[in-house]
């Protein structure tokens, strides 16, 4: 019975971890979408480009801003991919635990 209790506690912790990962993933997906929208607008404009740094808006070269946004985009995509890998590992382990718990209940 103690083993079953430990498995249930571990499963609950995994659910909490998955919930936290989901919030992080949504945050990065939102930031990625903002980034992609900024890149799209930047590519279609001929006007002066600006970047907000510490609460002030500074004029920057379009190419430099594109480079910065593309670097940021890569970071967001990488973080999302890493979170998805963690999610999958936790889900796999959770399924194993669920099977064990159900087997012990029978």
N, C-alpha and C positions, 0 to 999 in steps of 0.2 A: 504494500500500500504506500509506503514511503517513496518508492521509486515513481509511482504514479503521481504522487503529489509534486515531486520535483519536476517531472515532465510537464505537468500542468502549469507550474510556475514558470518554467522555461518557455513554454508556449505563450503565456501571457506577456512575458518580457519581449518575445519576438514580435508580438502584435504591436506593442508599444514602439519598438524599434522601427517596424514597418511604417507606422503612423508618422514618426519623426522623419523618416527618409522621404515619405510622400510629401510632407510639407517642404522639405528642402528641395526636392525635385520640382515641385510646383513653383517655388521661388525662382529657381534657376531657369525654368522654362519661361516664366514671365519676363525675366531679365533678358533672356535670349530673344524673345519676341520683340521686346523694345529695341534691342540691338539691331535685329534684322530690319525693323521698320526705319530706324535711323540710317542704316546703310542704304536702304531703298530710296529714302528721301534725298540722301546725300548724292547718290548717283544721278538723280534726276534734276538737281538744282545747278544753276550757273552762278548763284549768288555767293556772297562771302559765307564761310562756314565758321561756326563758333563752338566752343567747348566750355562746359561749366566746370570750373576748378575751385573747390572750396567756397562755393557761394558766389563767385563772380564769373561772368561770361567773358571769355577771351577769344579773340579772333585767331584762327589757326588755318594752316594750309589744308585744303581739301584732301590731298594725298596723305598727309600725316594723320588726319582724323580717320580716314578710311583704314589706314594701317592699324591704328589703335583699336578701332571698332572690330576689325577682323581678328586681331589678337584676342580681344575680349570674347568674341564669339567662339573662338576655338576653346578658350578656357571653360566657358559655359557648357559647350557640347561635351567636353571631356568630363566635367563634373557630373553632368546628367548621365553619361555612359557609366561612370563609376558607381553612381547611386543605383542605377538599374542592375548592375552586377551584384551589388550588395543585396538589393531587393530579391533577386533571383535566388541567391544563396540562402537567405533567410526563409524564403517561401519553400524551398526544397526541404530544408531542415524541419520546418513547421509541419509539412506534410508527413515526414517520417515520424515525428512526434505524435501527430494525430493518429496515425496508424497504430503506433505502439499503445497509446492510451486506449483506443477502441478495442484493441486486442486484449488488453488487461481487463477491460470492463466485461467482456464476454465470459 
